[in-house]
Amino acid sequence: MAATPDPLPEPDRLEGAPHPRETARLYGHGAAEAEFLAAHARGRLHHAWMLTGPRGLGKATLAWRIARFLLATPAEPDGGMFGAPPPPESLDIDPEHPVARRMKALAEPRLFLLRRGANKTGSALSQVITVEEVRALKKFFALSAADGGARVAIIDSIDEMNPSAANALLKVLEEPPPGVTFLLISHQPARLLPTIRSRCRELRLSPLSPDDMARALDQAGGGIDPDQTIALAELAGGSAGEAFRLTNLDGLAAYAGLLRLFRDLPRLDRPRVIALAEAAAARGNPEAFDLTLTLIDLFLARLSRAAVARQTPPEAGPGEAELFARLAPDTRAALIWADLAQSLTQRARRGKAVNLDPAALLMDMLFRIDETAGHLATAG
């Protein structure tokens, strides 16, 4: 008997964390929730809402909260002899509510979840949302609602649509079906079709504070040492999703190791560079390579911003502030580091695309950082 293939992972779930539909609380985004509730209370609910901001802020969790609220809350409650009840002050819905239970099981007939599906062979997830999946969304709208009530479509994420799918969605947004609310999740809205953006009302989510991030990580099962909260928030840019990834990959320790290496700038210890590059590029561990690239990019970006702002941010690792002050004492140095960061990022992408030796790629990046630090030291 042939073995049953493993089910494909959910494309909108962070590995090791609960799916957004299973997340009970949303931290740090009370303003966005209040804005939506105010529109709902006024009876002026836009048919399409675009939830924007960097990855990992909680956009998908907010989308699922809004969807539960809309599908479980009567559109026009009957006030009876005592008048209409006050408008809801929260998006909270009892987890035992039938709608909440059906949504958690992906069995709610008035909800459509549009996300990446399987590739043509069914062996892996597709890299994009295809036009066929948008057509399935249109078929869903062609069917009457089970009870004549509201319907919701969550699109996670619209950034992953190929051009044909984006154009097909645009036609739906131009002539939206009655009683339907679209919740579009976008990590990079500037890259979307302007015509799609113009047909949506934006809810922009802001980076989480260290305290809110700690709460979000505790809820996701990735609790952190309270002493590391600020450093992790700095490295993750206020993104709970990125903080969860960094925690799982021991990113704080890796960044601290990178800072120890960079203390020797502009005379990097060649054996240590080679050892770091070979460890990060070891076969069977692509996460380590990607993490190292991310941390190098973060170091250069933080170094540049600190010099431009003339203010050292909270440290993301031991000795970071002293290192920043030495390597980028003025705006001129900051611009040089910013140009290098852009150049190295582009080189890394090209190198990965053509399958360059990852260890050689990392060593080249580190020695170019060393060379730049040497030029600045000589010029200074």
C-alpha positions in Angstrom: 0.0 0.0 0.0 1.3 3.4 -0.9 2.1 5.7 1.9 -0.3 8.6 2.5 1.5 11.9 1.6 2.0 14.3 4.5 -0.6 17.2 4.4 0.8 20.4 3.1 1.5 23.1 5.7 -0.8 26.0 5.9 0.8 28.9 4.0 -0.5 31.5 6.5 0.7 29.8 9.6 4.1 30.5 11.2 5.8 27.2 11.9 5.5 26.3 15.6 2.9 29.0 16.4 -0.9 28.9 16.5 -2.7 29.8 13.4 -4.2 33.4 13.5 -7.7 31.9 13.7 -6.7 30.1 16.9 -5.2 33.2 18.5 -7.4 34.4 21.4 -6.0 37.9 22.0 -4.5 40.6 19.9 -2.0 42.9 21.6 -0.9 46.4 20.7 -3.5 47.3 18.1 -6.4 48.8 20.1 -6.4 51.9 17.8 -7.0 49.8 14.7 -9.8 47.8 16.3 -11.4 51.1 17.6 -11.3 52.5 14.1 -13.1 49.5 12.6 -15.7 49.5 15.4 -16.4 53.2 14.9 -17.1 52.6 11.2 -19.3 49.7 12.1 -21.2 51.7 14.7 -21.8 54.5 12.1 -23.2 52.0 9.7 -20.6 53.0 7.2 -18.7 49.8 6.8 -16.4 49.9 3.8 -16.7 46.8 1.6 -12.9 46.3 1.5 -10.4 46.8 4.3 -6.6 46.5 3.7 -4.6 45.5 6.8 -1.1 46.7 6.3 2.3 46.8 8.0 5.4 44.6 8.2 5.1 40.8 8.6 4.4 39.5 12.0 2.5 42.4 13.5 -0.8 40.6 13.9 -2.6 41.6 10.7 -4.0 38.1 10.1 -5.1 37.8 13.7 -6.9 41.1 13.4 -8.5 39.9 10.1 -9.8 36.8 11.8 -11.1 38.8 14.8 -13.0 41.2 12.4 -14.4 38.2 10.5 -15.7 36.5 13.6 -17.2 39.8 14.8 -19.0 40.4 11.5 -20.3 36.9 11.1 -21.4 36.6 14.8 -22.9 40.1 15.3 -26.3 40.9 13.9 -26.1 43.7 11.3 -29.2 45.5 12.6 -30.1 44.3 16.1 -33.8 44.5 17.0 -34.1 46.9 19.9 -37.6 45.9 20.8 -39.5 47.9 23.3 -36.3 48.8 25.2 -34.6 50.4 22.2 -31.4 49.4 20.4 -28.5 48.1 22.5 -25.3 50.1 22.7 -22.8 49.5 19.9 -20.2 46.8 20.6 -17.0 48.1 22.3 -14.9 45.2 21.4 -14.3 42.7 18.6 -14.3 39.9 21.2 -16.6 36.9 20.4 -17.1 34.1 22.9 -14.9 31.2 21.7 -17.9 28.9 22.2 -20.1 30.9 19.9 -21.2 28.6 16.9 -19.5 31.0 14.4 -16.3 31.0 16.4 -16.2 27.2 16.6 -17.0 26.8 12.9 -14.3 29.3 11.9 -11.7 27.5 14.0 -12.5 24.3 12.2 -12.6 26.1 8.8 -16.2 25.1 8.5 -18.0 28.4 8.4 -20.1 28.6 5.2 -20.1 32.4 5.1 -16.3 32.7 5.2 -13.9 32.3 2.3 -10.2 32.1 2.9 -8.1 32.9 -0.1 -4.5 31.9 0.3 -1.8 29.9 -1.6 -2.8 26.4 -2.5 -1.0 23.4 -3.8 1.2 23.5 -6.9 0.1 21.7 -10.1 1.5 18.4 -8.9 0.2 18.7 -5.4 3.6 18.0 -4.0 4.2 21.4 -2.4 2.6 24.8 -1.9 2.5 27.1 -4.9 4.6 30.2 -4.6 1.7 32.5 -5.7 -2.1 32.8 -5.4 -3.4 32.0 -8.9 -6.2 33.3 -11.0 -8.0 29.9 -10.5 -8.2 30.5 -6.8 -9.7 33.9 -7.4 -12.3 32.3 -9.6 -13.2 30.0 -6.8 -13.8 33.1 -4.7 -16.1 34.4 -7.3 -18.0 31.1 -7.4 -18.4 31.4 -3.6 -20.1 34.8 -4.0 -22.4 33.4 -6.7 -24.0 31.2 -4.1 -26.6 32.7 -1.8 -25.6 33.1 1.9 -26.8 30.4 4.2 -29.0 32.7 6.2 -29.0 35.9 4.1 -26.5 37.5 6.4 -23.0 38.9 6.0 -20.2 37.1 4.2 -16.5 37.7 4.6 -13.5 37.0 2.5 -10.0 36.9 4.0 -7.1 37.2 1.5 -3.8 36.3 3.1 -1.8 37.8 1.5 -2.6 39.8 -1.5 1.1 40.4 -2.0 1.3 36.8 -3.2 -1.1 37.1 -6.1 0.3 36.8 -9.6 -0.7 39.5 -12.0 -3.7 37.6 -13.5 -5.1 36.9 -10.0 -4.6 40.5 -9.0 -6.5 41.7 -12.1 -9.3 39.2 -11.4 -9.6 40.4 -7.8 -9.7 44.0 -9.0 -12.9 43.3 -11.0 -14.5 41.8 -7.9 -13.6 44.8 -5.8 -14.9 47.2 -8.5 -18.4 45.5 -8.4 -18.5 43.9 -4.9 -21.3 41.5 -4.1 -23.9 42.8 -1.6 -23.3 42.0 2.1 -19.6 41.0 1.6 -16.6 42.4 3.5 -13.2 41.8 2.1 -10.2 41.7 4.5 -7.0 42.0 2.5 -3.7 41.4 4.2 -0.6 43.2 2.7 2.9 43.4 4.0 4.1 45.7 1.2 1.1 47.7 -0.1 3.3 50.0 -2.1 3.9 47.2 -4.6 0.2 46.5 -5.2 -1.9 47.8 -8.1 -2.9 51.4 -7.2 -6.4 50.6 -8.5 -6.7 47.9 -5.8 -5.4 50.1 -3.1 -7.8 52.9 -4.0 -10.8 50.6 -3.6 -9.8 49.6 0.0 -9.9 51.4 3.3 -6.5 51.0 5.0 -5.9 49.8 8.6 -2.2 50.2 9.2 -0.7 48.4 12.1 2.3 49.7 14.0 5.2 47.9 15.5 4.6 46.4 18.9 6.1 47.7 22.1 8.4 45.3 24.0 5.7 44.6 26.6 3.0 43.8 23.9 5.5 41.7 22.0 6.3 39.7 25.2 2.5 39.1 25.7 2.1 38.0 22.1 5.0 35.6 22.3 3.7 34.1 25.6 0.4 33.5 23.9 2.1 31.8 21.0 4.1 29.6 23.2 7.4 31.3 22.6 7.8 33.1 25.9 11.1 34.9 26.4 13.3 35.9 29.3 12.1 39.3 30.5 15.7 40.6 30.4 15.8 39.9 26.6 12.5 41.6 25.8 13.9 45.0 24.7 16.8 43.4 22.7 14.4 41.1 20.9 12.0 43.9 20.1 14.8 45.9 18.7 16.0 43.1 16.4 12.5 42.1 15.4 11.4 45.6 14.6 8.3 45.3 16.7 7.1 42.2 14.8 6.0 39.4 17.0 6.2 37.0 14.1 9.9 37.9 13.5 10.6 37.8 17.2 9.1 34.2 17.4 11.4 33.2 14.5 14.4 34.8 16.1 13.6 33.1 19.4 13.3 29.6 17.8 16.6 30.1 15.9 18.4 31.6 19.0 18.8 34.8 17.1 19.9 36.9 20.0 22.9 34.7 20.7 23.7 34.7 17.0 23.6 38.5 16.9 25.8 38.7 20.0 28.3 36.5 18.2 28.2 38.8 15.2 28.9 41.8 17.4 31.9 40.0 19.0 33.3 39.4 15.5 32.8 43.0 14.5 34.7 44.3 17.5 37.8 43.6 15.5 36.8 45.9 12.7 38.7 47.0 10.6 40.9 44.0 11.1 38.6 41.0 11.2 40.1 37.7 12.4 40.1 35.6 9.2 39.8 32.2 10.9 36.8 33.4 12.9 35.2 34.8 9.7 35.7 31.4 7.9 34.4 29.5 10.9 31.2 31.7 11.1 30.6 31.4 7.4 31.0 27.7 7.3 28.8 27.1 10.3 26.0 29.3 8.9 26.3 27.7 5.5 26.3 24.1 6.7 24.2 21.7 4.6 20.8 20.8 5.9 20.4 24.0 7.8 19.1 26.7 5.4 17.6 28.6 8.4 21.1 29.4 9.8 22.2 30.9 6.5 19.1 33.0 6.1 19.4 34.1 9.8 23.0 35.2 9.3 22.0 37.2 6.2 19.2 38.8 8.1 21.4 39.7 11.1 24.1 41.3 8.9 21.5 43.4 7.2 20.0 44.4 10.6 23.4 45.3 11.9 24.2 47.6 9.0 20.7 49.2 9.0 20.8 49.9 12.8 24.4 51.2 12.4 23.3 53.7 9.7 20.1 54.8 11.5 22.0 55.4 14.8 24.5 57.7 13.1 21.8 59.6 11.1 19.6 60.1 14.2 22.7 60.9 16.3 21.1 58.8 19.0 22.0 55.2 19.9 18.9 52.9 20.1 18.4 50.4 22.9 21.1 47.8 22.6 20.1 44.6 20.7 23.3 42.9 21.9 26.2 43.5 24.3 28.6 46.3 23.2 26.5 47.4 20.3 26.3 51.0 21.3 30.1 51.3 21.7 30.6 49.7 18.3 28.1 52.0 16.6 29.8 55.1 18.1 33.2 53.9 16.8 32.2 52.8 13.3 29.7 55.5 12.4 30.5 58.7 14.3 28.9 61.0 11.7 26.3 61.3 8.9 28.9 60.8 6.2 29.8 57.4 7.6 26.2 56.5 8.0 25.6 57.1 4.3 28.6 54.9 3.4 27.3 52.1 5.6 23.7 52.5 4.1 25.1 52.2 0.6 27.1 49.1 1.5 24.0 47.5 3.1 22.0 48.0 -0.1 24.8 46.6 -2.2 25.3 43.6 0.0 21.6 42.8 0.1 21.4 42.9 -3.7 24.5 40.7 -3.9 23.1 38.2 -1.5 19.8 37.9 -3.4 21.7 37.4 -6.7 24.0 34.9 -5.1 21.1 32.8 -3.7 19.3 33.0 -7.0 22.2 31.5 -9.0 23.2 29.1 -6.2 26.6 30.6 -5.3 28.5 28.8 -2.5 26.8 30.2 0.6 30.0 30.1 2.7 31.9 32.1 0.0 29.0 34.5 -0.2 29.0 35.2 3.5 32.8 35.5 3.7 32.7 38.0 0.8 30.1 40.1 2.6 32.0 40.1 5.9 35.3 41.1 4.3 33.6 43.9 2.4 32.3 45.2 5.7 35.9 45.0 7.0 37.2 46.8 4.0 34.7 49.6 4.4 35.6 50.0 8.1 39.2 50.3 7.1 38.5 53.0 4.5 36.5 55.0 7.1 39.2 54.6 9.7 41.9 55.9 7.3 39.7 58.8 6.1 38.7 59.8 9.6 
